[in-house]
Amino acid sequence: MVLCGGAGTRFWPASRRSLPKPFVPLMGGQTLLEATLERTRLLAPAERCWVVSAQSLGRLTRAALSEHPGVRLLLEPEARNTAAAVAWAAACVAGQDPGGVLAVLPADHHIPEPARFVKTIQTAARAAASGEYLVLVGIEPTRPDTA
């Protein structure tokens, strides 16, 4: 599951409500959403990838997904922040694949080493597959930073 529905205010002036960070062409003209979708293809076929976005970003998200046939789109019925989006989308995905393992991936992260990232997610998925674990993958901070 790729989360792609934020307001786009933290990366201003490059991003804004009408063009949030995942849709801004950054490195070599590629958007962070495109890079995230490429990484998901290393984990699962397009048909098993779901993008969760806001109703207000429906047109923009559909346009971005036109280059990724098979990827499914869920538009939040109402914006209620990250936890609600994940819970709602997880319920939708579970309806299609009740025994599946779900990875929740933000669409606005830069991952410089996709192969290492994929290996980490695969390890986490194996741990979660028993149904007894919720696995959180994070990055060890190198310094204090409130930003």
Backbone as a printed PyTorch tensor [residue, N CA C, xyz], in Angstrom:
tensor([[[  0.8450,  -1.1670,   0.0000],
         [  0.0000,   0.0000,   0.0000],
         [  0.8920,   1.2320,   0.0000]],

        [[  0.6720,   2.1020,  -0.9580],
         [  1.4390,   3.3470,  -1.0650],
         [  0.5320,   4.4930,  -0.6310]],

        [[  0.9650,   5.2180,   0.3960],
         [  0.1990,   6.3710,   0.8840],
         [  0.5990,   7.6060,   0.0970]],

        [[ -0.3860,   8.2250,  -0.5320],
         [ -0.0890,   9.3600,  -1.4060],
         [ -1.2100,  10.3930,  -1.3420]],

        [[ -1.5250,  10.8590,  -0.1310],
         [ -2.6650,  11.7620,  -0.0370],
         [ -2.4610,  12.9860,   0.8230]],

        [[ -1.2330,  13.3340,   1.1250],
         [ -0.9770,  14.4690,   2.0120],
         [ -1.3160,  15.8130,   1.4040]],

        [[ -1.2650,  16.8200,   2.2530],
         [ -1.6340,  18.1810,   1.8430],
         [ -0.5360,  18.8920,   1.0690]],

        [[  0.6960,  18.4540,   1.1880],
         [  1.7640,  19.0560,   0.4040],
         [  2.2890,  20.3720,   0.9260]],

        [[  2.1580,  20.5940,   2.2250],
         [  2.5570,  21.8930,   2.7590],
         [  3.9770,  21.9080,   3.3160]],

        [[  4.5750,  20.7580,   3.5810],
         [  5.8820,  20.7260,   4.2290],
         [  7.0530,  20.9450,   3.2740]],

        [[  6.8040,  20.8880,   1.9960],
         [  7.8860,  21.0090,   1.0160],
         [  7.7120,  22.2860,   0.1940]],

        [[  6.9660,  23.2210,   0.7550],
         [  6.6860,  24.4930,   0.1000],
         [  7.9860,  25.2500,  -0.1190]],

        [[  8.2010,  25.9370,  -1.2150],
         [  7.2270,  26.2780,  -2.2450],
         [  7.1550,  25.2800,  -3.3960]],

        [[  8.0070,  24.2610,  -3.3940],
         [  7.9670,  23.2920,  -4.5040],
         [  6.6450,  22.5330,  -4.5170]],

        [[  6.1320,  22.1820,  -3.3400],
         [  4.8510,  21.4830,  -3.2880],
         [  3.8130,  22.3800,  -2.6340]],

        [[  2.5780,  22.0510,  -2.8960],
         [  1.4550,  22.8000,  -2.3360],
         [  0.2330,  21.8900,  -2.3760]],

        [[ -0.8930,  22.3570,  -1.9010],
         [ -2.0900,  21.5040,  -1.8440],
         [ -2.4350,  20.8980,  -3.2050]],

        [[ -2.2910,  21.6470,  -4.2600],
         [ -2.6490,  21.1360,  -5.5920],
         [ -1.5490,  20.2700,  -6.2160]],

        [[ -0.3490,  20.2780,  -5.6400],
         [  0.7580,  19.4750,  -6.1500],
         [  1.6410,  19.0400,  -4.9720]],

        [[  1.1730,  18.0400,  -4.1840],
         [  1.9500,  17.5880,  -3.0250],
         [  3.2880,  16.9740,  -3.4200]],

        [[  4.1470,  16.8540,  -2.4380],
         [  5.5200,  16.3840,  -2.6350],
         [  5.6500,  15.1230,  -3.4950]],

        [[  4.7990,  14.0900,  -3.3490],
         [  4.9910,  12.8930,  -4.1800],
         [  4.8680,  13.1330,  -5.6810]],

        [[  4.2340,  14.2440,  -6.0740],
         [  3.9950,  14.5300,  -7.4850],
         [  4.9780,  15.5350,  -8.0840]],

        [[  5.8770,  16.0510,  -7.2740],
         [  6.8440,  17.0510,  -7.7430],
         [  8.0340,  16.3270,  -8.3740]],

        [[  8.3380,  16.6220,  -9.6360],
         [  9.5270,  16.0080, -10.2430],
         [ 10.7820,  16.5290,  -9.5360]],

        [[ 11.5610,  15.6170,  -8.9800],
         [ 12.7320,  16.0340,  -8.2130],
         [ 14.0300,  15.5610,  -8.8560]],

        [[ 14.3630,  14.3210,  -8.6490],
         [ 15.6540,  13.8100,  -9.0920],
         [ 15.5720,  13.2860, -10.5180]],

        [[ 16.1960,  13.9680, -11.4370],
         [ 16.1700,  13.5430, -12.8260],
         [ 14.7870,  13.6070, -13.4400]],

        [[ 13.9270,  14.4270, -12.8970],
         [ 12.5850,  14.5810, -13.4360],
         [ 11.5980,  13.5330, -12.9400]],

        [[ 12.0570,  12.5620, -12.1550],
         [ 11.1810,  11.5340, -11.6310],
         [ 10.5430,  12.0130, -10.3250]],

        [[  9.2630,  11.7080, -10.1600],
         [  8.5910,  12.0650,  -8.9200],
         [  8.8690,  10.9990,  -7.8590]],

        [[  8.6550,  11.3700,  -6.6040],
         [  8.8260,  10.4050,  -5.5210],
         [  7.7910,   9.2850,  -5.6160]],

        [[  6.5900,   9.5920,  -6.1120],
         [  5.5830,   8.5450,  -6.3130],
         [  6.0690,   7.5450,  -7.3580]],

        [[  6.6100,   8.0290,  -8.4650],
         [  7.1240,   7.1200,  -9.4960],
         [  8.2250,   6.2280,  -8.9370]],

        [[  9.1310,   6.8020,  -8.1720],
         [ 10.2170,   6.0200,  -7.5790],
         [  9.6670,   4.9830,  -6.6070]],

        [[  8.6460,   5.3580,  -5.8320],
         [  8.0320,   4.4230,  -4.8870],
         [  7.3670,   3.2720,  -5.6310]],

        [[  6.6680,   3.5790,  -6.7100],
         [  6.0100,   2.5280,  -7.4890],
         [  7.0310,   1.5890,  -8.1270]],

        [[  8.1510,   2.1180,  -8.5560],
         [  9.2150,   1.2570,  -9.0920],
         [  9.7150,   0.3000,  -8.0140]],

        [[  9.8680,   0.7940,  -6.7880],
         [ 10.3060,  -0.0750,  -5.6900],
         [  9.2600,  -1.1400,  -5.3710]],

        [[  7.9840,  -0.7730,  -5.4330],
         [  6.9450,  -1.7630,  -5.1270],
         [  6.9490,  -2.8800,  -6.1620]],

        [[  7.3110,  -2.5590,  -7.3990],
         [  7.3540,  -3.5880,  -8.4460],
         [  8.4530,  -4.6110,  -8.1720]],

        [[  9.4340,  -4.2530,  -7.3520],
         [ 10.4670,  -5.2080,  -6.9560],
         [  9.9500,  -6.1410,  -5.8510]],

        [[  8.8390,  -5.7760,  -5.2390],
         [  8.2580,  -6.5590,  -4.1500],
         [  7.0580,  -7.3960,  -4.5940]],

        [[  6.2790,  -6.8690,  -5.5200],
         [  5.0340,  -7.5400,  -5.9150],
         [  4.6120,  -7.0420,  -7.2960]],

        [[  3.8050,  -7.8330,  -7.9930],
         [  3.2930,  -7.3640,  -9.2950],
         [  2.3640,  -6.1680,  -9.1240]],

        [[  2.1920,  -5.4140, -10.1710],
         [  1.3720,  -4.1940, -10.1240],
         [ -0.0260,  -4.4610,  -9.5700]],

        [[ -0.6080,  -5.5970,  -9.9020],
         [ -1.9670,  -5.9130,  -9.4660],
         [ -2.0850,  -6.0470,  -7.9510]],

        [[ -0.9750,  -6.2080,  -7.2690],
         [ -0.9980,  -6.3210,  -5.8090],
         [ -0.5770,  -5.0160,  -5.1430]],

        [[ -0.3960,  -3.9750,  -5.9220],
         [ -0.0180,  -2.6580,  -5.4050],
         [ -1.2570,  -1.7710,  -5.3640]],

        [[ -1.4590,  -1.1360,  -4.2330],
         [ -2.5800,  -0.2230,  -4.0310],
         [ -2.0250,   1.1500,  -3.6600]],

        [[ -2.5490,   2.1760,  -4.2830],
         [ -2.1850,   3.5500,  -3.9370],
         [ -3.4010,   4.1830,  -3.2670]],

        [[ -3.1700,   4.7760,  -2.1080],
         [ -4.2330,   5.4380,  -1.3590],
         [ -3.9960,   6.9320,  -1.4710]],

        [[ -5.0090,   7.6400,  -1.9320],
         [ -4.8610,   9.0730,  -2.1390],
         [ -6.1390,   9.7880,  -1.7110]],

        [[ -6.0720,  11.0890,  -1.6890],
         [ -7.2210,  11.9180,  -1.3160],
         [ -8.1300,  12.1380,  -2.5230]],

        [[ -9.4100,  12.2960,  -2.2660],
         [-10.3600,  12.6020,  -3.3420],
         [ -9.8970,  13.8100,  -4.1450]],

        [[ -9.3960,  14.8210,  -3.4440],
         [ -8.9780,  16.0570,  -4.1130],
         [ -7.7860,  15.8440,  -5.0420]],

        [[ -7.0620,  14.7350,  -4.8630],
         [ -5.9010,  14.4370,  -5.7080],
         [ -6.2020,  13.3300,  -6.7130]],

        [[ -7.4680,  12.9850,  -6.8500],
         [ -7.8510,  11.8820,  -7.7310],
         [ -7.3550,  12.0280,  -9.1580]],

        [[ -7.5790,  13.1730,  -9.7610],
         [ -7.1620,  13.3850, -11.1560],
         [ -5.6400,  13.2860, -11.2820]],

        [[ -4.9260,  13.9270, -10.3850],
         [ -3.4590,  13.9280, -10.4050],
         [ -2.9220,  12.5060, -10.1970]],

        [[ -3.5180,  11.7720,  -9.2590],
         [ -3.0670,  10.4150,  -8.9700],
         [ -3.3700,   9.4830, -10.1350]],

        [[ -4.5470,   9.5960, -10.7020],
         [ -4.8850,   8.7570, -11.8720],
         [ -3.9150,   9.0140, -13.0180]],

        [[ -3.5740,  10.2660, -13.2410],
         [ -2.6240,  10.5860, -14.3090],
         [ -1.2710,   9.9370, -14.0370]],

        [[ -0.8190,   9.9890, -12.7910],
         [  0.4610,   9.3740, -12.4380],
         [  0.3980,   7.8620, -12.6020]],

        [[ -0.7280,   7.2630, -12.2650],
         [ -0.8600,   5.8080, -12.3480],
         [ -1.0700,   5.3130, -13.7770]],

        [[ -1.3680,   6.2110, -14.7030],
         [ -1.5540,   5.7830, -16.0950],
         [ -0.2800,   5.1480, -16.6610]],

        [[  0.8500,   5.4770, -16.0830],
         [  2.1310,   4.8990, -16.5100],
         [  2.4140,   3.5730, -15.7920]],

        [[  1.5080,   3.1560, -14.9120],
         [  1.7010,   1.9410, -14.1100],
         [  0.4460,   1.0800, -14.1740]],

        [[  0.1950,   0.4550, -15.3350],
         [ -1.0260,  -0.3370, -15.4820],
         [ -1.0980,  -1.4600, -14.4410]],

        [[ -2.3010,  -1.6750, -13.9440],
         [ -2.5290,  -2.7370, -12.9740],
         [ -2.5480,  -2.2570, -11.5370]],

        [[ -1.8810,  -1.1370, -11.2530],
         [ -1.8640,  -0.6060,  -9.8860],
         [ -3.2740,  -0.1220,  -9.5540]],

        [[ -3.7350,  -0.4680,  -8.3770],
         [ -5.0940,  -0.1110,  -7.9590],
         [ -5.0840,   1.2050,  -7.1820]],

        [[ -6.1610,   1.9440,  -7.3180],
         [ -6.2740,   3.2440,  -6.6530],
         [ -7.4490,   3.2310,  -5.6860]],

        [[ -7.1900,   3.6850,  -4.4770],
         [ -8.2300,   3.9020,  -3.4720],
         [ -8.2400,   5.3830,  -3.1450]],

        [[ -9.3790,   6.0190,  -3.3270],
         [ -9.5090,   7.4290,  -2.9610],
         [-10.2840,   7.5040,  -1.6490]],

        [[ -9.6590,   8.0900,  -0.6540],
         [-10.2750,   8.1770,   0.6740],
         [-11.6440,   8.8330,   0.5890]],

        [[-12.6370,   8.2380,   1.2160],
         [-13.9590,   8.8680,   1.2090],
         [-13.9630,  10.1880,   1.9650]],

        [[-13.0660,  10.2830,   2.9530],
         [-12.9430,  11.5080,   3.7390],
         [-11.5320,  11.5630,   4.3210]],

        [[-10.9140,  12.7300,   4.2550],
         [ -9.5570,  12.8840,   4.7860],
         [ -9.5950,  12.8860,   6.3120]],

        [[ -8.9240,  11.8880,   6.9100],
         [ -8.8760,  11.7840,   8.3700],
         [ -7.4660,  11.4610,   8.8620]],

        [[ -6.4600,  11.8240,   8.0820],
         [ -5.0530,  11.6290,   8.4300],
         [ -4.5900,  10.1870,   8.2170]],

        [[ -3.3370,   9.9460,   8.5610],
         [ -2.6520,   8.7180,   8.1880],
         [ -3.2560,   7.4550,   8.7900]],

        [[ -3.4950,   7.4260,  10.0860],
         [ -3.9910,   6.2040,  10.7280],
         [ -5.3140,   5.7490,  10.1200]],

        [[ -6.2160,   6.6790,   9.8980],
         [ -7.5120,   6.3280,   9.3100],
         [ -7.3360,   5.8440,   7.8710]],

        [[ -6.4560,   6.4830,   7.1220],
         [ -6.2090,   6.0560,   5.7370],
         [ -5.6520,   4.6410,   5.7040]],

        [[ -4.7110,   4.3430,   6.5930],
         [ -4.1150,   3.0060,   6.6350],
         [ -5.1670,   1.9730,   7.0480]],

        [[ -5.9470,   2.2690,   8.0700],
         [ -6.9590,   1.3220,   8.5370],
         [ -7.9990,   1.0440,   7.4480]],

        [[ -8.4970,   2.0890,   6.8220],
         [ -9.5010,   1.9220,   5.7740],
         [ -8.9350,   1.1400,   4.5960]],

        [[ -7.7560,   1.5220,   4.1430],
         [ -7.1460,   0.8410,   3.0050],
         [ -6.8020,  -0.6070,   3.3520]],

        [[ -6.3250,  -0.8500,   4.5720],
         [ -6.0170,  -2.2230,   4.9870],
         [ -7.2720,  -3.0830,   4.9400]],

        [[ -8.4000,  -2.5340,   5.3540],
         [ -9.6610,  -3.2760,   5.2950],
         [-10.0390,  -3.5770,   3.8410]],

        [[ -9.8360,  -2.6160,   2.9590],
         [-10.1250,  -2.8280,   1.5340],
         [ -9.2230,  -3.9170,   0.9530]],

        [[ -7.9460,  -3.8630,   1.2670],
         [ -6.9880,  -4.8460,   0.7670],
         [ -7.3030,  -6.2210,   1.3560]],

        [[ -7.6110,  -6.2840,   2.6430],
         [ -7.9280,  -7.5620,   3.2890],
         [ -9.1660,  -8.2060,   2.6680]],

        [[-10.0790,  -7.3900,   2.1890],
         [-11.2560,  -7.9250,   1.5060],
         [-10.8880,  -8.6520,   0.2230]],

        [[ -9.8100,  -8.2490,  -0.4010],
         [ -9.3360,  -8.8830,  -1.6280],
         [ -8.3610, -10.0170,  -1.3640]],

        [[ -7.5730,  -9.8970,  -0.2960],
         [ -6.5340, -10.8780,   0.0130],
         [ -6.4430, -11.0460,   1.5260]],

        [[ -7.3840, -11.8010,   2.1160],
         [ -7.4580, -11.9140,   3.5760],
         [ -6.1930, -12.4520,   4.2450]],

        [[ -5.4210, -13.2640,   3.5660],
         [ -4.2150, -13.8330,   4.1580],
         [ -2.9490, -13.0980,   3.7980]],

        [[ -3.0850, -11.9850,   3.1190],
         [ -1.9130, -11.2570,   2.6340],
         [ -1.1430, -10.5390,   3.7380]],

        [[  0.0780, -10.1820,   3.4190],
         [  0.9120,  -9.3590,   4.2960],
         [  0.9600,  -7.9780,   3.6620]],

        [[  0.7080,  -6.9720,   4.4420],
         [  0.6020,  -5.6140,   3.9440],
         [  1.8070,  -4.7760,   4.3480]],

        [[  2.4350,  -4.1490,   3.3810],
         [  3.4890,  -3.1680,   3.6390],
         [  2.8960,  -1.7920,   3.3610]],

        [[  3.0740,  -0.8700,   4.2830],
         [  2.5780,   0.4990,   4.1120],
         [  3.7860,   1.3720,   3.7890]],

        [[  3.7920,   1.9420,   2.5840],
         [  4.9440,   2.6950,   2.0990],
         [  4.5430,   4.1260,   1.7600]],

        [[  5.1470,   5.1140,   2.3890],
         [  4.8650,   6.5050,   2.0220],
         [  5.3960,   6.7990,   0.6150]],

        [[  4.6710,   7.6170,  -0.1150],
         [  5.0600,   7.9450,  -1.4840],
         [  5.9800,   9.1530,  -1.5530]],

        [[  6.4160,   9.6500,  -0.4060],
         [  7.2330,  10.8650,  -0.4490],
         [  8.6050,  10.6780,   0.1760]],

        [[  9.1200,   9.4630,   0.1570],
         [ 10.4530,   9.1950,   0.7010],
         [ 11.4600,   8.9770,  -0.4210]],

        [[ 12.6630,   9.4560,  -0.1810],
         [ 13.7720,   9.1800,  -1.0940],
         [ 14.5250,   7.9850,  -0.5250]],

        [[ 14.6330,   6.9140,  -1.2920],
         [ 15.3360,   5.6940,  -0.8770],
         [ 16.5100,   5.5160,  -1.8380]],

        [[ 17.7180,   5.8720,  -1.4160],
         [ 18.8600,   5.8540,  -2.3390],
         [ 19.3480,   4.4560,  -2.7190]],

        [[ 19.0090,   3.4400,  -1.9170],
         [ 19.4600,   2.0800,  -2.2100],
         [ 18.2550,   1.1390,  -2.2650]],

        [[ 17.5380,   1.1200,  -3.3840],
         [ 16.3100,   0.3190,  -3.4750],
         [ 16.5180,  -1.1700,  -3.1860]],

        [[ 17.6260,  -1.7440,  -3.6000],
         [ 17.8450,  -3.1790,  -3.3750],
         [ 17.9100,  -3.4950,  -1.8780]],

        [[ 18.5930,  -2.6660,  -1.1100],
         [ 18.6610,  -2.8780,   0.3430],
         [ 17.2980,  -2.6770,   0.9890]],

        [[ 16.5760,  -1.6930,   0.5070],
         [ 15.2350,  -1.4330,   1.0140],
         [ 14.3350,  -2.6440,   0.7670]],

        [[ 14.3630,  -3.1740,  -0.4410],
         [ 13.5260,  -4.3230,  -0.7930],
         [ 13.8780,  -5.5240,   0.0830]],

        [[ 15.1570,  -5.7510,   0.2840],
         [ 15.5880,  -6.8580,   1.1420],
         [ 15.0510,  -6.6800,   2.5690]],

        [[ 15.0880,  -5.4590,   3.0710],
         [ 14.5720,  -5.1600,   4.4050],
         [ 13.0720,  -5.4210,   4.4790]],

        [[ 12.3300,  -4.9770,   3.4830],
         [ 10.8770,  -5.1810,   3.4710],
         [ 10.5500,  -6.6650,   3.3610]],

        [[ 11.2980,  -7.3960,   2.5720],
         [ 11.0690,  -8.8400,   2.4550],
         [ 11.3130,  -9.5430,   3.7920]],

        [[ 12.3530,  -9.1370,   4.5050],
         [ 12.6290,  -9.7020,   5.8300],
         [ 11.4850,  -9.3780,   6.7930]],

        [[ 11.0300,  -8.1310,   6.7640],
         [  9.9170,  -7.7180,   7.6230],
         [  8.6490,  -8.4970,   7.2810]],

        [[  8.3930,  -8.7180,   5.9990],
         [  7.1980,  -9.4480,   5.5670],
         [  7.2290, -10.8920,   6.0590]],

        [[  8.3940, -11.5030,   6.0150],
         [  8.5060, -12.8760,   6.5250],
         [  8.1820, -12.9140,   8.0180]],

        [[  8.6560, -11.9260,   8.7570],
         [  8.3720, -11.8680,  10.1980],
         [  6.8800, -11.6520,  10.4500]],

        [[  6.2480, -10.8380,   9.6220],
         [  4.8350, -10.5220,   9.8040],
         [  3.9130, -11.6290,   9.2960]],

        [[  4.4170, -12.4990,   8.4300],
         [  3.5780, -13.5070,   7.7780],
         [  2.9330, -14.4770,   8.7560]],

        [[  3.5080, -14.6700,   9.9250],
         [  2.9260, -15.5880,  10.9080],
         [  1.6100, -15.0500,  11.4550]],

        [[  1.3780, -13.7800,  11.2770],
         [  0.1690, -13.1680,  11.8050],
         [  0.2970, -12.7300,  13.2510]],

        [[  1.4510, -12.9720,  13.8390],
         [  1.6530, -12.6220,  15.2380],
         [  2.4020, -11.3060,  15.4310]],

        [[  2.9120, -10.7510,  14.3580],
         [  3.7630,  -9.5780,  14.4900],
         [  3.3110,  -8.4320,  13.5990]],

        [[  3.4540,  -7.2500,  14.1300],
         [  3.3600,  -6.0200,  13.3710],
         [  4.7870,  -5.5040,  13.3330]],

        [[  5.3350,  -5.3070,  12.1600],
         [  6.7380,  -4.9440,  12.0210],
         [  6.8480,  -3.4910,  11.5750]],

        [[  7.6750,  -2.7490,  12.2660],
         [  7.9300,  -1.3530,  11.9160],
         [  9.3750,  -1.2360,  11.4640]],

        [[  9.5780,  -0.6780,  10.2830],
         [ 10.9240,  -0.4640,   9.7610],
         [ 11.2150,   1.0260,   9.8600]],

        [[ 12.3520,   1.3540,  10.4440],
         [ 12.7170,   2.7540,  10.5970],
         [ 14.1770,   2.9770,  10.2670]],

        [[ 14.5710,   4.1940,  10.3540],
         [ 15.9510,   4.5720,  10.0840],
         [ 16.5410,   5.1190,  11.3730]],

        [[ 17.7090,   4.6190,  11.7250],
         [ 18.3760,   5.0940,  12.9290],
         [ 18.8530,   6.5230,  12.7030]],

        [[ 18.4560,   7.4420,  13.5640],
         [ 18.8590,   8.8380,  13.3750],
         [ 20.3780,   9.0060,  13.5990]],

        [[ 20.9170,   9.9750,  12.9010],
         [ 22.3490,  10.2900,  13.0530],
         [ 22.5890,  11.5080,  13.9080]],

        [[ 21.4820,  12.2520,  14.1940],
         [ 21.6040,  13.4560,  15.0000],
         [ 20.2110,  13.8670,  15.4830]],

        [[ 20.1290,  14.6470,  16.5490],
         [ 18.8230,  15.1640,  16.9620],
         [ 18.3310,  16.1960,  15.9340]],

        [[ 17.0320,  16.1400,  15.6570],
         [ 16.4890,  17.0800,  14.6830],
         [ 14.9770,  17.1230,  14.8330]],

        [[ 14.4320,  18.2480,  15.2000],
         [ 12.9790,  18.3660,  15.3570],
         [ 12.2670,  18.5360,  14.0340]],

        [[ 13.0000,  18.8150,  12.9690],
         [ 12.3750,  19.0100,  11.6580],
         [ 12.1530,  17.6750,  10.9860]]])
